[in-house]
């Protein structure tokens, strides 16, 4: 997800979970515009007919929405337009519905063995007019509330680099591997048949500042909060990206976000 600083009145934005299928449809429509039209993801006939990005996980996940009440509605479903979204899947939901989305790219056994209450984050995107740090901060605060309410101990998911050529991201992938790699005791690994070596450059040839600057804003946001990266990348040709597995223990963001929500009554965290 690309990001640019714009003047956004965040006080007018509402951040909450989708309440019905119509609201989920707005999130899917936003995802279609960003992933398929802007970033070049492969569109099936179903995607093109619906003009929505849909898959089997949407029916069982929670969908976090950023709603701009004063913006012209793109579809007449809710009072305002969905301008940002994150898809959330808890472990118990995944176990009841054929697993996590990330399991199609990475072996999640190390996470499952260590963390009883983990949460997968995915399908994140923000409308181009709302790509500011303030809006991303609102999303993270809402996720923190969700973490408190469901007592989550680990966040994880796929983070993407644009384009399907890993050599174009040699510096970024090598930087992530050498400077932000997860401990071997809890390191998800790309599936063998999809594994792409991230250490494409020796550590001595990496300029950390330049490598950091080249990372997508969302991935930099994860790393600023203390995230670590799994072993190996995966080329996702359907979405025209190179994916890495990101892990973020919730204790790593407690000081910044969670403490303020732990004092609030449960159920109000996303209001």
Secondary structure, DSSP 8 states (H G I E B T S, - for coil): ---------GGGEEEEE--SHHHHHHHHHHHIIIIIIIS-----HHHHHHTS---GGGGTSEEEEEEETTS--SSTTSSSEEEEEEEEEEHHHHHHTT--GGGGTEE-HHHHHH-SSEEEEEEEEE-GGG-SHHHHHHHHHHHHHHHHHHT--EEEEEEEEESS-GGGGHHHHHHHHHHHB--GGG--EE-GGG-B-S--S-GGG--HHHHHHHS-HHHHHHHHTT-EE-B-BEEETTTTEEEEEEEEEGGGGIIIIIHHHHTS-TT-TT-
